[in-house]
C-alpha cells in the first residue's frame, strides 16, 4: 500500500531556500530541475519508505537519506504516512552563522516558484506530527 507523503512547513521552506540559492548561482531552470528531482526522490518514499540511516539517538523513528551527494532528507514513517521533517543541503552555513556575502545573496535572490508540483500535499503543524501518539520529540 502506498504511503502518504506529508511535508513539515520547515521542510517546505528549506526546499524553497534550496531553489533560491541555486537560482542565484545557476539560474531558475537549473534550480527548478534540481528541486523537482529532490521532490521526485522524496515522493518515491511512498512505495518503500523504510530506507535510509536510522538516527534513533536524535529523534525516535528519524531516518536520513541522501539525494545525490548534496542533499539530505530527514523523515520518519508512522503507519501509512511519511513525515518529511527537513531537507538539508551540503555546504550551507549552519543556522545563525551568516556572513555579509550571505546577506548580499539574499538581497538578490529570486522568488521561489509560485506553486508546488502535482500531488504535493499540504503539511500539518509539527505539533500534530510529533504529538500524534502523545509523545514529544518523535514520530513513532
C-alpha positions as CSV (number, residue, x, y, z in Angstrom):
1,X,0.0,0.0,0.0
2,X,1.3,3.5,-0.9
3,X,2.3,5.8,1.9
4,X,1.1,9.4,2.1
5,X,3.9,11.9,2.0
6,X,3.5,14.9,4.4
7,X,5.9,17.8,4.4
8,X,6.6,19.7,7.5
9,X,6.4,23.5,6.9
10,X,10.1,23.8,7.7
11,X,10.9,21.2,5.1
12,X,8.9,23.2,2.5
13,X,10.7,26.3,3.5
14,X,14.1,24.5,3.1
15,X,13.0,23.4,-0.4
16,X,12.2,27.0,-1.3
17,X,15.5,28.1,0.1
18,X,17.4,25.4,-1.8
19,X,15.7,26.6,-5.1
20,X,16.5,30.3,-4.4
21,X,20.2,29.5,-3.5
22,X,20.7,27.5,-6.7
23,X,18.8,30.1,-8.8
24,X,21.1,32.8,-7.7
25,X,24.2,30.8,-8.7
26,X,23.0,28.8,-11.7
27,X,19.6,30.2,-12.9
28,X,15.9,29.4,-12.5
29,X,15.9,26.5,-15.0
30,X,18.7,24.6,-13.2
31,X,17.3,25.3,-9.8
32,X,13.8,24.2,-10.8
33,X,15.2,20.9,-12.3
34,X,17.2,20.2,-9.3
35,X,14.4,20.8,-6.8
36,X,12.0,18.8,-8.9
37,X,14.5,15.9,-8.7
38,X,14.6,16.2,-5.0
39,X,10.8,16.2,-4.7
40,X,10.5,13.2,-7.1
41,X,13.1,11.4,-4.9
42,X,11.1,12.2,-1.8
43,X,7.8,11.2,-3.4
44,X,9.4,7.8,-4.2
45,X,9.3,7.1,-0.4
46,X,5.6,6.4,-0.8
47,X,6.3,2.9,-2.2
48,X,9.3,1.9,0.0
49,X,9.7,4.3,2.9
50,X,11.7,2.1,5.4
51,X,15.1,3.0,4.0
52,X,17.9,5.4,4.9
53,X,20.0,5.6,8.0
54,X,18.1,5.3,11.2
55,X,19.1,8.0,13.7
56,X,17.2,7.0,16.9
57,X,19.6,8.9,19.1
58,X,18.3,12.2,17.7
59,X,14.6,11.6,17.3
60,X,12.7,8.4,17.7
61,X,12.0,7.0,14.3
62,X,14.1,9.5,12.4
63,X,15.7,8.4,9.2
64,X,18.1,10.2,7.0
65,X,18.5,9.5,3.3
66,X,20.7,11.3,0.7
67,X,19.8,12.6,-2.7
68,X,22.9,12.6,-4.8
69,X,25.8,13.8,-2.8
70,X,24.5,17.2,-1.9
71,X,21.1,16.9,-0.1
72,X,20.0,15.0,2.9
73,X,16.3,14.3,3.7
74,X,15.2,13.8,7.3
75,X,11.9,11.9,7.7
76,X,10.0,9.4,9.8
77,X,7.4,6.8,9.0
78,X,4.3,6.2,11.0
79,X,1.5,3.9,10.0
80,X,1.0,4.7,6.3
81,X,2.4,8.2,6.4
82,X,5.9,9.5,5.7
83,X,6.6,12.8,7.5
84,X,9.3,14.8,5.8
85,X,10.9,16.8,8.6
86,X,13.8,18.6,6.8
87,X,15.8,18.9,3.6
88,X,19.5,19.8,4.2
89,X,21.9,21.0,1.5
90,X,25.6,20.3,1.9
91,X,27.8,23.3,2.0
92,X,25.2,25.6,3.6
93,X,26.3,27.5,6.6
94,X,24.9,26.5,10.0
95,X,21.8,28.4,11.0
96,X,22.7,31.6,12.6
97,X,26.2,31.7,11.0
98,X,25.5,34.4,8.4
99,X,28.1,36.4,6.6
100,X,28.0,39.7,4.6
101,X,28.1,37.6,1.5
102,X,25.0,35.7,2.6
103,X,23.1,39.0,3.1
104,X,24.1,40.2,-0.3
105,X,22.9,36.9,-1.9
106,X,19.6,37.0,0.0
107,X,19.1,40.6,-1.3
108,X,19.4,39.4,-5.0
109,X,17.6,36.1,-4.5
110,X,14.7,35.4,-6.9
111,X,11.3,34.5,-5.6
112,X,10.6,30.7,-5.2
113,X,8.3,29.1,-7.7
114,X,4.6,30.0,-7.1
115,X,3.2,26.5,-6.9
116,X,4.1,23.0,-5.8
117,X,4.1,20.1,-8.2
118,X,1.0,17.9,-8.7
119,X,0.4,15.5,-5.8
120,X,2.0,17.8,-3.2
121,X,0.0,17.7,0.0
122,X,-0.2,20.5,2.5
123,X,1.7,19.9,5.7
124,X,0.2,19.6,9.2
125,X,1.6,21.6,12.0
126,X,4.7,20.0,13.5
127,X,3.0,19.6,16.9
128,X,0.4,17.5,15.2
129,X,3.1,15.3,13.7
130,X,5.2,14.9,16.8
131,X,2.4,14.6,19.3
132,X,0.2,12.2,17.4
133,X,1.0,9.4,19.8
134,X,1.2,11.7,22.8
135,X,5.0,11.7,22.8
136,X,7.1,14.8,22.2
137,X,10.1,14.9,20.0
138,X,9.4,11.9,17.9
139,X,7.3,10.5,15.2
140,X,6.6,7.0,16.5
